[in-house]
Amino acid sequence: MIVSPPGDPDGHVAAVWLAREVLSEVCTARDLTQAKRRLIVFFEHAVDDDVPSLTRLAHKLDGWRDEILAFHHRRRAPRTDRSGQPAD
């Protein structure tokens, strides 16, 4: 449990800090299954804490879920061009 510092009475800073920690665990997951679990933990955390900036980030990352998990599936990020289309 993260204790909110005196300058964070609503706990928003602590919630975002914990979200950052969970997201780093997504990036360092050893395989696709673990990455999926960590991403679910992040989404649950974002919903439970109800911090507007964290909610927006969760929505954005949910839209990129396939690309995020593709890294763990292939052990590298998918190549795309500037428009976001798959590169040849």
Buried (B, 14 or more C-beta within 10 A) or exposed (E): EEEBEEEBEEBBBBBBBBBEEBBEBBEEBEEBEBBBEBBEBBBEBBEEBEBEEBEEBBEEBEEEEEEBBBBBEEEEEEEEEEEEEEEE
